[in-house]
Amino acid sequence: MTLHKGASESDRKQTGHPVNPFYGEADPVAGMETAPPQHTLPDGPLSPHTAYQFVHDELMLDGNSRLNLATFVTTWMEPQAGVLMAECRDKNMIDKDEYPRTAELEKRCVAMLSDLWHAPDPAAAVGCSTTGSSEACMLAGMAFKRRWMQRNKDRYPAKARPNLVMGANVQVCWEKFCNFWEVEARTVPMEGDRFHLDAASAAELCDENTIGVVAILGSTFDGSYEPVADICAALDELQEKRGWDIPVHVDGASGAMIAPFLDPELRWDFRLPRVASINTSGHKYGLVYPGVGWALWRDTKALPEELVFRVNYLGGDMPTFALNFSRPGAQVAAQYYTFLRLGRAGFRAVQQATRDVACSMAERIGALGDFRLLTKGDQLPVFAFTTADHVTAFDVFDVSRRMRERGWLVPAYTFPPNREDLSVLRVVCRNGFSMDLADLFLADLEQLLTELREQPGPMKRPENVATAFHH
């Protein structure tokens, strides 16, 4: 979560503003003439209506989530899913003894994913729900490190420091993992037109202290798949030459719910023996509101038993592997609803429609002449583009700023090492972002381009603001 500071002295001393008479009339607290404080607790209660109205009015200034083309997170679900989530939001997911049917739905979701991702023995695969892919990645990294420690009891920690190999394009959760769990992060920088990890570079950074390699099925930066099968093959060769048996984790936060339906021949999952674990975000292309993720391991050998805790103070024997404890069961119920509601054919249709929108938008933006496409939306329904070489009147940050004026949230940012020189815009297409909305987006973009082309040059930004978006 974002780190916040407490209120300043001036914030705490702020006086309340006059209140619209309708607020006061609706509130039974006699004499209410000013708004309650914002940074300290009010002296007394408000009526439900008044408290709701204060919060509701302030949230009106948030962006429209349906027009947010920065986020991968699901922003639309069917009304029935919303009702189901409301019915389950008071159930504590961790309390499996009191809510056994919710626990059963979680178990069924794990079984469905193990089948979808071709676990060699679905009954042997193990997994759990998480608050999202960030927690799932932390759990996968912990399993990597613990397995490595078991193999190197005589060398760790005095004689060896574990390392994790990944591309510079990984999501920030992997940097957090390496920092929090004292693992050396070995990142492969981008080079030229290669914007993600490749097999040769991954193998080159590995040694006897490598706990694993992370392959991304759908890069956050441009939507491209990393070559998981090639990476596994390179590690197979490395094991033959050096004897190092290095496992692979597939961070399929987005792609693990796209590839099984749209790219069924692509070998990236448990069909590759070196893939030890996979994660995905149910709240991304799993089509569920935030926050739910999933982490699965090939079998119990890939997940050390000593990482699993068993508690009985909520009733019954409860094996648990998580960073969090209490959380609502609503998202897990919604995930099972979505699996049940769509099935394979339904998921295929929804994801194909989303990819069609992305490919169409990318093609039309490329045809404008002002931009150069980096990706085309034909892997994840995501594409990145930058200004064409001949464009000098504006940059991607100008486009992002001007589109925001029309309600569209389009992130502009620089790429990681060694391509910090490259600044791009990225569009994420999700379920609920229709071809009609895409047409509106293109119409607004074309209209503002006529103005941007007349600028004398890109607008200056504060020196300490490198990007308009942070991964």
PAVO-922531 format. One record per residue (C-alpha): residue in one letter; x negated, y, z negated. Coordinates in nm, 2 decimals, m for minus. Example, Ala and Ser with C-alpha at 12.3 -4.5 7.8 and 13.67 -1.06 7.14 Angstrom:
2
ATOM  r      c1      c2      c3
ATOM  A   m1.23   m0.45   m0.78
ATOM  S   m1.37   m0.11   m0.71
//
This chain:
471
ATOM  r      c1      c2      c3
ATOM  M    0.00    0.00    0.00
ATOM  T   m0.10    0.36    0.05
ATOM  L   m0.29    0.50   m0.25
ATOM  H   m0.13    0.81   m0.40
ATOM  K   m0.23    1.06   m0.67
ATOM  G   m0.01    1.19   m0.95
ATOM  A    0.16    1.53   m0.94
ATOM  S   m0.05    1.84   m0.97
ATOM  E    0.01    2.09   m1.25
ATOM  S    0.18    2.33   m1.00
ATOM  D    0.41    2.04   m0.89
ATOM  R    0.51    1.96   m1.24
ATOM  K    0.59    2.33   m1.31
ATOM  Q    0.82    2.36   m1.00
ATOM  T    1.16    2.50   m1.08
ATOM  G    1.47    2.35   m0.93
ATOM  H    1.63    2.51   m0.62
ATOM  P    2.00    2.61   m0.63
ATOM  V    2.23    2.32   m0.55
ATOM  N    2.50    2.32   m0.28
ATOM  P    2.83    2.36   m0.47
ATOM  F    2.96    2.03   m0.33
ATOM  Y    2.68    1.85   m0.51
ATOM  G    2.78    2.01   m0.84
ATOM  E    3.15    1.95   m0.79
ATOM  A    3.08    1.58   m0.72
ATOM  D    2.86    1.54   m1.03
ATOM  P    3.03    1.49   m1.37
ATOM  V    2.73    1.64   m1.55
ATOM  A    2.87    1.98   m1.64
ATOM  G    2.68    2.29   m1.56
ATOM  M    2.45    2.14   m1.29
ATOM  E    2.33    2.44   m1.09
ATOM  T    1.98    2.34   m0.99
ATOM  A    1.83    2.04   m0.83
ATOM  P    1.65    1.78   m1.06
ATOM  P    1.27    1.79   m1.08
ATOM  Q    1.08    1.59   m0.82
ATOM  H    0.76    1.50   m1.00
ATOM  T    0.89    1.43   m1.36
ATOM  L    1.19    1.24   m1.49
ATOM  P    1.51    1.44   m1.52
ATOM  D    1.63    1.51   m1.87
ATOM  G    1.95    1.32   m1.81
ATOM  P    2.14    1.11   m1.56
ATOM  L    2.31    1.21   m1.23
ATOM  S    2.62    1.06   m1.08
ATOM  P    2.55    0.79   m0.82
ATOM  H    2.69    1.01   m0.54
ATOM  T    2.46    1.30   m0.62
ATOM  A    2.15    1.09   m0.67
ATOM  Y    2.23    0.92   m0.34
ATOM  Q    2.28    1.25   m0.16
ATOM  F    1.94    1.40   m0.28
ATOM  V    1.75    1.09   m0.16
ATOM  H    1.95    1.05    0.16
ATOM  D    1.89    1.41    0.26
ATOM  E    1.52    1.40    0.21
ATOM  L    1.49    1.07    0.41
ATOM  M    1.66    1.25    0.70
ATOM  L    1.32    1.40    0.78
ATOM  D    1.16    1.06    0.85
ATOM  G    1.11    0.95    1.21
ATOM  N    1.36    0.73    1.38
ATOM  S    1.22    0.38    1.35
ATOM  R    1.38    0.26    1.68
ATOM  L    1.18    0.53    1.86
ATOM  N    0.85    0.44    1.68
ATOM  L    0.63    0.28    1.94
ATOM  A    0.34    0.26    1.70
ATOM  T    0.47   m0.01    1.47
ATOM  F    0.48   m0.38    1.54
ATOM  V    0.74   m0.42    1.26
ATOM  T    1.10   m0.52    1.34
ATOM  T    1.33   m0.23    1.34
ATOM  W    1.66   m0.40    1.45
ATOM  M    1.84   m0.71    1.33
ATOM  E    2.20   m0.83    1.38
ATOM  P    2.45   m0.70    1.12
ATOM  Q    2.50   m1.06    1.00
ATOM  A    2.13   m1.08    0.90
ATOM  G    2.17   m0.76    0.71
ATOM  V    2.46   m0.90    0.51
ATOM  L    2.27   m1.22    0.44
ATOM  M    1.97   m1.02    0.32
ATOM  A    2.19   m0.81    0.09
ATOM  E    2.33   m1.13   m0.06
ATOM  C    1.98   m1.25   m0.14
ATOM  R    1.79   m0.94   m0.24
ATOM  D    1.85   m1.01   m0.62
ATOM  K    1.70   m1.36   m0.59
ATOM  N    1.33   m1.39   m0.71
ATOM  M    1.16   m1.60   m0.44
ATOM  I    0.91   m1.74   m0.69
ATOM  D    1.17   m1.88   m0.91
ATOM  K    1.22   m2.21   m0.72
ATOM  D    1.39   m2.39   m1.00
ATOM  E    1.67   m2.13   m1.04
ATOM  Y    1.70   m2.08   m0.66
ATOM  P    1.64   m2.42   m0.51
ATOM  R    1.82   m2.36   m0.18
ATOM  T    1.61   m2.04   m0.11
ATOM  A    1.30   m2.26   m0.18
ATOM  E    1.44   m2.52    0.06
ATOM  L    1.48   m2.26    0.34
ATOM  E    1.12   m2.15    0.29
ATOM  K    1.02   m2.52    0.32
ATOM  R    1.22   m2.56    0.64
ATOM  C    1.06   m2.25    0.79
ATOM  V    0.71   m2.39    0.72
ATOM  A    0.82   m2.72    0.88
ATOM  M    0.95   m2.54    1.19
ATOM  L    0.63   m2.34    1.23
ATOM  S    0.41   m2.64    1.19
ATOM  D    0.60   m2.81    1.47
ATOM  L    0.59   m2.49    1.68
ATOM  W    0.22   m2.46    1.64
ATOM  H    0.15   m2.83    1.72
ATOM  A    0.02   m2.95    1.38
ATOM  P   m0.11   m3.30    1.46
ATOM  D    0.08   m3.44    1.16
ATOM  P    0.36   m3.19    1.07
ATOM  A    0.42   m3.38    0.74
ATOM  A    0.06   m3.32    0.64
ATOM  A    0.05   m2.95    0.72
ATOM  V    0.09   m2.71    0.43
ATOM  G    0.21   m2.35    0.42
ATOM  C    0.39   m2.08    0.24
ATOM  S    0.57   m1.75    0.29
ATOM  T    0.39   m1.42    0.21
ATOM  T    0.47   m1.05    0.19
ATOM  G    0.32   m1.02    0.54
ATOM  S    0.01   m1.11    0.75
ATOM  S   m0.22   m0.91    0.53
ATOM  E   m0.16   m1.14    0.23
ATOM  A   m0.16   m1.44    0.46
ATOM  C   m0.50   m1.34    0.59
ATOM  M   m0.63   m1.30    0.24
ATOM  L   m0.52   m1.65    0.15
ATOM  A   m0.68   m1.80    0.46
ATOM  G   m1.00   m1.62    0.39
ATOM  M   m1.00   m1.74    0.03
ATOM  A   m0.96   m2.10    0.15
ATOM  F   m1.25   m2.05    0.39
ATOM  K   m1.47   m1.92    0.12
ATOM  R   m1.38   m2.19   m0.14
ATOM  R   m1.44   m2.47    0.11
ATOM  W   m1.78   m2.31    0.19
ATOM  M   m1.86   m2.28   m0.18
ATOM  Q   m1.78   m2.65   m0.23
ATOM  R   m2.02   m2.74    0.04
ATOM  N   m2.29   m2.51   m0.10
ATOM  K   m2.27   m2.56   m0.47
ATOM  D   m2.65   m2.57   m0.50
ATOM  R   m2.70   m2.25   m0.30
ATOM  Y   m2.42   m2.01   m0.40
ATOM  P   m2.44   m1.75   m0.53
ATOM  A   m2.81   m1.72   m0.61
ATOM  K   m2.95   m1.83   m0.28
ATOM  A   m2.68   m1.76   m0.02
ATOM  R   m2.43   m1.50    0.07
ATOM  P   m2.12   m1.61    0.27
ATOM  N   m2.03   m1.43    0.59
ATOM  L   m1.72   m1.41    0.81
ATOM  V   m1.75   m1.35    1.19
ATOM  M   m1.48   m1.15    1.37
ATOM  G   m1.44   m0.88    1.63
ATOM  A   m1.45   m0.51    1.55
ATOM  N   m1.09   m0.49    1.66
ATOM  V   m0.95   m0.69    1.36
ATOM  Q   m0.68   m0.54    1.15
ATOM  V   m0.80   m0.37    0.83
ATOM  C   m0.69   m0.65    0.61
ATOM  W   m0.99   m0.85    0.71
ATOM  E   m1.22   m0.57    0.61
ATOM  K   m1.04   m0.56    0.28
ATOM  F   m1.08   m0.94    0.23
ATOM  C   m1.46   m0.91    0.29
ATOM  N   m1.48   m0.62    0.05
ATOM  F   m1.26   m0.77   m0.23
ATOM  W   m1.41   m1.12   m0.21
ATOM  E   m1.77   m1.02   m0.16
ATOM  V   m1.81   m1.17    0.19
ATOM  E   m2.04   m1.02    0.45
ATOM  A   m1.84   m0.90    0.74
ATOM  R   m2.01   m0.97    1.07
ATOM  T   m1.82   m0.79    1.34
ATOM  V   m1.88   m0.81    1.71
ATOM  P   m1.86   m0.46    1.86
ATOM  M   m1.67   m0.38    2.18
ATOM  E   m1.88   m0.35    2.49
ATOM  G   m1.78   m0.19    2.82
ATOM  D   m1.45   m0.32    2.93
ATOM  R   m1.45   m0.61    2.67
ATOM  F   m1.22   m0.49    2.39
ATOM  H   m1.21   m0.80    2.17
ATOM  L   m1.42   m1.09    2.05
ATOM  D   m1.57   m1.33    2.30
ATOM  A   m1.70   m1.68    2.25
ATOM  A   m2.07   m1.62    2.31
ATOM  S   m2.09   m1.32    2.07
ATOM  A   m1.90   m1.51    1.80
ATOM  A   m2.13   m1.81    1.81
ATOM  E   m2.44   m1.58    1.81
ATOM  L   m2.35   m1.42    1.48
ATOM  C   m2.29   m1.76    1.30
ATOM  D   m2.53   m1.93    1.07
ATOM  E   m2.52   m2.19    0.79
ATOM  N   m2.35   m1.93    0.56
ATOM  T   m2.06   m1.86    0.79
ATOM  I   m1.74   m1.95    0.62
ATOM  G   m1.53   m1.92    0.93
ATOM  V   m1.45   m1.72    1.25
ATOM  V   m1.14   m1.51    1.29
ATOM  A   m0.97   m1.51    1.63
ATOM  I   m0.69   m1.26    1.70
ATOM  L   m0.40   m1.37    1.91
ATOM  G   m0.29   m1.03    2.00
ATOM  S   m0.53   m0.74    1.93
ATOM  T   m0.37   m0.45    1.74
ATOM  F   m0.57   m0.21    1.96
ATOM  D   m0.45   m0.31    2.30
ATOM  G   m0.23   m0.62    2.28
ATOM  S   m0.48   m0.86    2.44
ATOM  Y   m0.53   m1.23    2.33
ATOM  E   m0.87   m1.34    2.22
ATOM  P   m1.00   m1.66    2.39
ATOM  V   m0.94   m1.90    2.10
ATOM  A   m1.01   m2.21    2.30
ATOM  D   m1.34   m2.07    2.43
ATOM  I   m1.44   m1.97    2.08
ATOM  C   m1.37   m2.32    1.95
ATOM  A   m1.57   m2.47    2.23
ATOM  A   m1.87   m2.25    2.16
ATOM  L   m1.85   m2.35    1.79
ATOM  D   m1.83   m2.72    1.90
ATOM  E   m2.16   m2.67    2.09
ATOM  L   m2.31   m2.49    1.79
ATOM  Q   m2.22   m2.78    1.56
ATOM  E   m2.39   m3.02    1.81
ATOM  K   m2.71   m2.82    1.81
ATOM  R   m2.73   m2.70    1.45
ATOM  G   m2.49   m2.91    1.25
ATOM  W   m2.28   m2.62    1.13
ATOM  D   m1.91   m2.71    1.11
ATOM  I   m1.75   m2.37    1.12
ATOM  P   m1.37   m2.35    1.10
ATOM  V   m1.15   m2.10    1.29
ATOM  H   m0.86   m1.90    1.16
ATOM  V   m0.61   m1.77    1.41
ATOM  D   m0.47   m1.43    1.31
ATOM  G   m0.15   m1.46    1.51
ATOM  A    0.03   m1.18    1.33
ATOM  S    0.21   m1.10    1.65
ATOM  G    0.10   m1.35    1.92
ATOM  A    0.18   m1.66    1.72
ATOM  M    0.55   m1.58    1.78
ATOM  I    0.50   m1.49    2.14
ATOM  A    0.27   m1.74    2.29
ATOM  P    0.46   m2.06    2.19
ATOM  F    0.76   m1.93    2.39
ATOM  L    0.61   m1.74    2.68
ATOM  D    0.27   m1.90    2.72
ATOM  P    0.33   m2.27    2.62
ATOM  E    0.03   m2.40    2.82
ATOM  L   m0.22   m2.17    2.63
ATOM  R   m0.42   m2.37    2.38
ATOM  W   m0.48   m2.16    2.08
ATOM  D   m0.31   m2.34    1.79
ATOM  F   m0.35   m2.67    1.59
ATOM  R   m0.40   m2.85    1.93
ATOM  L   m0.76   m2.73    1.89
ATOM  P   m0.92   m2.94    1.61
ATOM  R   m1.14   m2.66    1.49
ATOM  V   m0.84   m2.44    1.41
ATOM  A   m0.79   m2.48    1.03
ATOM  S   m0.53   m2.22    0.96
ATOM  I   m0.28   m1.98    1.13
ATOM  N   m0.09   m1.68    1.01
ATOM  T    0.20   m1.48    1.15
ATOM  S    0.42   m1.19    1.05
ATOM  G    0.78   m1.29    1.04
ATOM  H    0.86   m0.92    1.03
ATOM  K    0.69   m0.86    1.36
ATOM  Y    0.78   m1.08    1.66
ATOM  G    0.94   m1.32    1.41
ATOM  L    1.22   m1.07    1.44
ATOM  V    1.28   m1.01    1.07
ATOM  Y    1.29   m0.68    0.87
ATOM  P    0.97   m0.63    0.66
ATOM  G    0.82   m0.78    0.47
ATOM  V    0.76   m1.15    0.53
ATOM  G    0.46   m1.34    0.67
ATOM  W    0.36   m1.70    0.70
ATOM  A    0.03   m1.89    0.64
ATOM  L   m0.02   m2.25    0.75
ATOM  W   m0.31   m2.49    0.71
ATOM  R   m0.37   m2.79    0.93
ATOM  D   m0.36   m3.03    0.63
ATOM  T   m0.45   m3.04    0.26
ATOM  K   m0.82   m3.07    0.34
ATOM  A   m0.82   m2.72    0.48
ATOM  L   m0.66   m2.58    0.16
ATOM  P   m0.86   m2.66   m0.15
ATOM  E   m0.63   m2.79   m0.43
ATOM  E   m0.81   m2.58   m0.69
ATOM  L   m0.66   m2.26   m0.53
ATOM  V   m0.31   m2.38   m0.60
ATOM  F   m0.16   m2.29   m0.94
ATOM  R    0.12   m2.47   m1.11
ATOM  V    0.34   m2.29   m1.36
ATOM  N    0.65   m2.42   m1.56
ATOM  Y    0.76   m2.11   m1.75
ATOM  L    1.04   m2.04   m1.49
ATOM  G    1.16   m2.39   m1.52
ATOM  G    1.03   m2.70   m1.33
ATOM  D    0.69   m2.76   m1.18
ATOM  M    0.60   m2.48   m0.94
ATOM  P    0.29   m2.51   m0.72
ATOM  T    0.21   m2.16   m0.59
ATOM  F   m0.06   m2.01   m0.37
ATOM  A   m0.01   m1.63   m0.33
ATOM  L   m0.15   m1.30   m0.43
ATOM  N    0.19   m1.18   m0.53
ATOM  F    0.43   m1.34   m0.77
ATOM  S    0.78   m1.19   m0.79
ATOM  R    0.94   m1.09   m0.46
ATOM  P    1.29   m1.11   m0.31
ATOM  G    1.41   m1.41   m0.12
ATOM  A    1.61   m1.20    0.13
ATOM  Q    1.34   m1.20    0.40
ATOM  V    1.29   m1.57    0.38
ATOM  A    1.66   m1.63    0.42
ATOM  A    1.66   m1.38    0.71
ATOM  Q    1.37   m1.57    0.88
ATOM  Y    1.56   m1.90    0.85
ATOM  Y    1.87   m1.73    0.99
ATOM  T    1.67   m1.61    1.29
ATOM  F    1.52   m1.95    1.36
ATOM  L    1.87   m2.11    1.33
ATOM  R    2.04   m1.83    1.53
ATOM  L    1.80   m1.82    1.83
ATOM  G    1.63   m2.16    1.86
ATOM  R    1.36   m2.21    2.12
ATOM  A    1.57   m2.09    2.41
ATOM  G    1.69   m1.78    2.23
ATOM  F    1.34   m1.68    2.12
ATOM  R    1.21   m1.74    2.47
ATOM  A    1.48   m1.51    2.61
ATOM  V    1.43   m1.23    2.35
ATOM  Q    1.05   m1.23    2.38
ATOM  Q    1.06   m1.25    2.77
ATOM  A    1.30   m0.95    2.77
ATOM  T    1.06   m0.76    2.55
ATOM  R    0.76   m0.85    2.77
ATOM  D    0.96   m0.74    3.08
ATOM  V    1.01   m0.40    2.93
ATOM  A    0.65   m0.36    2.84
ATOM  C    0.53   m0.47    3.19
ATOM  S    0.77   m0.24    3.36
ATOM  M    0.67    0.06    3.14
ATOM  A    0.30   m0.01    3.20
ATOM  E    0.35   m0.03    3.57
ATOM  R    0.55    0.30    3.59
ATOM  I    0.30    0.48    3.36
ATOM  G    0.01    0.36    3.58
ATOM  A    0.19    0.49    3.89
ATOM  L    0.21    0.84    3.75
ATOM  G   m0.15    0.90    3.84
ATOM  D   m0.24    1.08    3.52
ATOM  F   m0.33    0.76    3.33
ATOM  R   m0.55    0.45    3.35
ATOM  L   m0.41    0.13    3.20
ATOM  L   m0.64   m0.08    2.98
ATOM  T   m0.38   m0.36    2.94
ATOM  K   m0.05   m0.42    3.11
ATOM  G    0.18   m0.58    2.84
ATOM  D    0.16   m0.92    3.00
ATOM  Q    0.02   m1.09    2.68
ATOM  L    0.17   m0.92    2.37
ATOM  P    0.45   m0.69    2.48
ATOM  V    0.20   m0.41    2.41
ATOM  F   m0.01   m0.20    2.63
ATOM  A   m0.28    0.07    2.59
ATOM  F   m0.37    0.35    2.83
ATOM  T   m0.59    0.65    2.85
ATOM  T   m0.61    0.96    3.07
ATOM  A   m0.75    0.91    3.42
ATOM  D   m1.10    1.03    3.49
ATOM  H   m0.99    1.33    3.69
ATOM  V   m0.76    1.47    3.41
ATOM  T   m0.92    1.76    3.23
ATOM  A   m0.61    1.97    3.12
ATOM  F   m0.50    1.74    2.84
ATOM  D   m0.60    1.43    2.64
ATOM  V   m0.41    1.14    2.48
ATOM  F   m0.37    1.34    2.15
ATOM  D   m0.19    1.61    2.34
ATOM  V    0.05    1.35    2.49
ATOM  S    0.11    1.20    2.14
ATOM  R    0.18    1.54    1.99
ATOM  R    0.42    1.65    2.26
ATOM  M    0.61    1.32    2.27
ATOM  R    0.66    1.35    1.89
ATOM  E    0.84    1.67    1.96
ATOM  R    1.10    1.46    2.15
ATOM  G    1.13    1.21    1.87
ATOM  W    0.89    0.94    2.02
ATOM  L    0.61    0.82    1.79
ATOM  V    0.33    0.71    2.02
ATOM  P   m0.01    0.66    1.84
ATOM  A   m0.33    0.81    1.98
ATOM  Y   m0.66    0.68    1.84
ATOM  T   m1.02    0.60    1.92
ATOM  F   m1.15    0.25    1.97
ATOM  P   m1.39    0.09    1.72
ATOM  P   m1.77    0.05    1.78
ATOM  N   m1.92    0.06    2.04
ATOM  R   m1.64    0.23    2.22
ATOM  E   m1.56    0.52    1.99
ATOM  D   m1.59    0.73    2.31
ATOM  L   m1.26    0.58    2.43
ATOM  S   m0.93    0.74    2.31
ATOM  V   m0.61    0.57    2.40
ATOM  L   m0.23    0.57    2.36
ATOM  R   m0.06    0.25    2.27
ATOM  V    0.30    0.14    2.33
ATOM  V    0.45   m0.15    2.13
ATOM  C    0.78   m0.29    2.27
ATOM  R    1.00   m0.48    2.03
ATOM  N    1.34   m0.64    2.02
ATOM  G    1.59   m0.36    2.03
ATOM  F    1.37   m0.14    2.26
ATOM  S    1.57   m0.18    2.57
ATOM  M    1.51   m0.09    2.94
ATOM  D    1.75    0.20    2.89
ATOM  L    1.53    0.34    2.61
ATOM  A    1.22    0.28    2.83
ATOM  D    1.38    0.49    3.10
ATOM  L    1.44    0.77    2.85
ATOM  F    1.08    0.75    2.73
ATOM  L    0.95    0.77    3.09
ATOM  A    1.18    1.07    3.17
ATOM  D    1.05    1.26    2.87
ATOM  L    0.69    1.17    2.95
ATOM  E    0.72    1.29    3.31
ATOM  Q    0.89    1.61    3.20
ATOM  L    0.62    1.71    2.95
ATOM  L    0.34    1.61    3.20
ATOM  T    0.45    1.90    3.42
ATOM  E    0.37    2.13    3.13
ATOM  L    0.05    1.96    3.01
ATOM  R   m0.10    1.98    3.36
ATOM  E   m0.09    2.36    3.33
ATOM  Q   m0.29    2.37    3.02
ATOM  P   m0.65    2.52    3.05
ATOM  G   m0.78    2.22    2.85
ATOM  P   m0.70    1.98    2.57
ATOM  M   m0.59    2.15    2.24
ATOM  K   m0.85    2.16    1.97
ATOM  R   m0.80    1.94    1.67
ATOM  P   m0.95    1.98    1.32
ATOM  E   m1.29    1.83    1.31
ATOM  N   m1.20    1.60    1.02
ATOM  V   m0.91    1.45    1.21
ATOM  A   m1.05    1.19    1.44
ATOM  T   m0.73    1.03    1.55
ATOM  A   m0.35    1.07    1.52
ATOM  F   m0.31    0.72    1.40
ATOM  H   m0.50    0.49    1.17
ATOM  H   m0.50    0.11    1.19
//
